[in-house]
Amino acid sequence: MQSEPSVSVILPVLDEAESLDDVLQDILAQDYRGPLEVIVADGGSEDGTLERLQDWAKRDSRITVVHNSKRRQAFGLNLAAARATGAVLVRADGHTRYTSDYVSRSVRALHELGGAVGGPMTPEGWTSFGRAVAAAMNSPLTMGPGRFHHARTREEVDTVYLGALARSEFEEIGGFRALPSGSSEDADFYFRWRRSGRRVHVDPAIVSAYRPRDTPGALWRQYFRYGLGKAEMLWLNRSLPSLRPLAPTLLVVGLVATLVFWAFTAKWWPVVVVLGGWALLLIFVAARSRAPSVAVIAAAGIMHLAYGVGMVWGLLRGPGPIRHLRNAECDTSR
């Protein structure tokens, strides 16, 4: 019988004291029968996360803690991967809970499908507003038709939540690139992964529960960075991984255009059409959810608007912030 490959779970954290114990308990309680280690990259936490990590490392030799002086997630993932000894990398997140067979199912899918594999991004709110955010995220009208959100069977996708892949292939791709926004590095990684001829698959049998942001302000900042990150990807790669980011971008452009038109012509009907259509869409999202309607409308509206504003701002400020990444890519391609 073939032995199970060694696995390194790579986990970047920054101020995750609230959820860290649950995350590590889930990872260390995996039913995986092969060798497993956990490499945690701490980005300079100031809420007691590092102390908790050090305590966990003393109690379980499978945990290694590395210091991420640059704080950002992409740097943490690369540092953790550099310290990893496993043949397979399984990425983890500090806002997510994992079923006991998460690693074993990831390795099985990787063996059967090759490339990179991951499960659907399944949101599960822990607070009243968090549950409204989760309900909004479950709608294709909020998040778009991306299959890594909604897949019910194995299928090829453009990106995947977290993911598992061979460490050797991760190194060949060059790891994660740190975008200035601190966002969308996973989408950028899988874009380069697929551009190299490799494939990405989602497998619904790989189950985790993502904890969404639980305040309106935190949600706005997150989705603004998502939009900004996609604009950075466009400037960097001269292409988007999909057309999904265009919908919130067109919403913001449409709102601004109709408001300007109203200001110069005193004709208000275009504003009513755009706002009315958006409002109907938000109401439809809320009507199909089980969370309080007003909160779902607010959450979905924040996600649409913040994402669109971030994307527009990223496009307007131009390629300057990512020029160093383009120059680095040109140097390595010579």
Residue pairs with C-beta under 8 A, 6 or more apart in sequence:
3 34
4 32
4 33
4 34
4 35
4 107
5 34
5 86
5 87
5 88
5 107
6 34
6 35
6 36
6 37
6 85
6 86
6 87
6 88
7 32
7 34
7 35
7 36
7 37
7 86
7 87
7 88
7 89
7 90
7 103
7 107
8 36
8 37
8 38
8 39
8 80
8 81
8 84
8 85
8 86
8 88
8 89
8 90
8 167
9 27
9 36
9 37
9 38
9 39
9 90
9 91
9 92
9 103
10 39
10 41
10 77
10 80
10 81
10 84
10 89
10 90
10 91
10 92
11 23
11 27
11 38
11 39
11 40
11 41
11 80
11 91
11 92
11 93
11 94
12 40
12 41
12 43
12 68
12 73
12 76
12 77
12 80
12 93
12 94
13 20
13 40
13 41
13 42
13 43
13 45
13 49
13 53
13 76
13 94
14 42
14 43
14 44
14 45
14 49
14 71
14 73
14 76
14 94
15 45
15 46
15 47
15 49
16 23
16 45
16 47
16 49
16 94
16 95
17 45
17 47
17 48
17 49
17 52
18 47
19 94
19 95
19 211
20 49
20 52
20 53
20 94
21 52
22 97
23 92
23 93
23 94
23 96
23 97
23 98
24 38
24 56
24 63
26 97
26 98
26 99
26 100
26 102
27 38
27 92
27 98
27 103
28 38
28 60
28 62
28 63
29 100
30 36
30 98
30 100
30 101
30 102
30 103
30 104
31 100
31 101
31 104
32 103
32 104
32 107
33 104
34 107
35 86
36 62
36 86
36 103
37 62
37 63
37 64
37 84
37 85
37 86
38 62
38 63
38 64
38 92
39 64
39 66
39 80
39 81
39 83
39 84
40 53
40 63
40 64
40 65
40 66
40 80
41 65
41 66
41 67
41 68
41 75
41 76
41 77
41 79
41 80
42 49
42 50
42 53
42 65
42 66
42 67
42 68
42 76
43 68
43 70
43 71
43 72
43 73
43 75
43 76
44 67
44 68
44 69
44 71
50 65
53 63
53 65
54 65
56 63
57 63
57 64
57 65
64 83
66 79
66 80
66 83
68 75
68 76
68 79
70 178
72 178
72 182
73 176
73 182
73 185
74 175
74 176
74 177
74 178
74 179
74 182
74 185
75 178
77 91
77 175
77 176
77 185
78 175
78 176
81 89
81 167
81 170
81 171
81 175
84 167
86 167
87 166
87 167
87 168
88 106
88 107
88 110
88 164
88 165
88 166
88 167
89 164
89 165
89 166
89 167
89 170
90 102
90 103
90 106
90 107
90 162
90 163
90 164
91 162
91 163
91 164
92 98
92 162
93 162
93 210
95 210
95 211
95 212
96 162
96 208
96 209
96 210
96 211
97 124
97 208
97 209
97 211
98 207
98 208
99 207
99 208
101 207
102 119
102 206
102 207
102 208
103 164
105 119
105 203
105 205
105 206
105 207
106 117
106 118
106 119
106 164
106 206
107 164
109 117
109 154
109 164
109 201
109 203
109 205
109 206
110 116
110 117
110 164
110 165
110 166
113 154
113 199
113 201
113 203
114 199
115 165
115 193
115 198
115 199
115 200
115 201
116 160
116 163
116 164
116 165
116 169
116 190
116 193
116 198
116 199
116 200
116 201
117 160
117 163
117 164
117 165
117 200
117 201
117 202
117 203
117 206
118 148
118 160
118 161
118 162
118 163
118 164
118 200
118 201
118 202
118 203
118 206
119 160
119 161
119 162
119 202
119 203
119 204
119 205
119 206
119 207
119 208
120 148
120 149
120 150
120 151
120 161
120 202
120 204
121 137
121 148
121 149
121 161
121 210
122 207
122 208
122 209
122 210
123 133
123 134
123 137
123 138
123 209
123 210
123 211
123 212
124 134
124 209
124 210
124 211
125 131
125 132
125 133
125 134
125 135
125 211
125 212
125 214
125 291
126 211
126 214
127 214
128 292
128 295
129 214
129 215
129 216
129 295
129 299
130 211
130 212
130 213
130 214
131 291
131 295
132 289
132 291
132 292
132 295
132 296
132 298
132 299
133 212
133 213
133 214
133 219
133 299
133 303
134 212
134 291
135 286
135 289
135 290
135 291
135 296
135 299
136 142
136 285
136 289
136 296
136 299
136 300
136 303
137 143
137 149
137 212
137 303
138 149
138 289
139 285
139 288
139 289
139 300
140 149
140 150
141 281
141 284
141 285
141 300
142 285
142 300
142 303
142 304
143 149
143 303
144 242
144 244
144 247
145 244
146 157
146 158
146 159
146 242
146 244
147 155
147 157
147 202
148 157
148 158
148 159
148 160
148 161
148 202
151 157
151 202
151 204
152 204
153 204
154 201
154 202
154 203
154 204
155 201
155 202
156 199
156 200
156 201
157 200
157 201
157 202
158 190
158 191
158 194
158 200
158 241
158 242
159 186
159 187
159 190
159 191
159 200
159 241
160 190
160 200
160 201
160 202
161 208
161 210
162 186
162 208
163 186
163 190
163 200
165 193
169 198
172 196
173 189
173 192
173 193
173 196
174 192
174 332
175 189
176 185
176 186
176 188
176 189
177 185
177 188
177 189
177 236
177 325
178 185
179 185
179 188
179 229
179 232
179 233
179 236
179 322
179 325
180 232
180 321
180 322
181 225
181 228
181 229
181 232
181 310
181 314
182 225
182 229
183 222
183 225
183 226
183 228
183 229
184 225
184 226
184 229
184 230
184 232
184 233
185 229
187 229
187 230
187 233
187 241
188 229
188 233
188 236
188 237
190 200
190 241
191 233
191 237
191 239
191 241
192 237
193 200
194 200
212 219
213 219
213 222
216 298
216 299
216 302
219 299
219 302
219 303
219 306
220 302
220 306
221 306
222 306
223 302
223 303
223 306
223 307
223 310
224 306
224 307
224 309
224 310
224 313
225 310
226 306
226 307
226 310
227 245
227 248
227 249
227 306
227 307
227 308
227 309
227 310
227 311
227 312
227 313
227 314
228 310
228 311
228 313
228 314
229 310
229 314
230 240
230 245
230 310
230 311
230 314
231 310
231 311
231 312
231 313
231 314
231 315
232 314
232 321
232 322
233 240
233 241
234 240
234 314
234 315
235 314
235 318
235 319
235 322
236 319
236 322
236 325
236 326
236 329
240 246
245 307
245 311
248 303
248 304
248 305
248 307
248 308
248 311
249 307
249 308
249 311
249 312
249 315
250 308
251 274
251 278
251 304
251 305
251 308
252 305
252 308
252 309
252 311
252 312
253 308
253 312
254 274
255 271
255 274
255 275
257 270
258 270
258 271
258 273
258 274
259 271
261 267
261 270
261 271
262 268
262 270
262 271
278 301
278 304
282 297
282 300
282 301
282 304
283 293
283 297
285 296
285 297
285 300
286 293
286 294
286 296
286 297
286 300
287 293
289 296
319 326
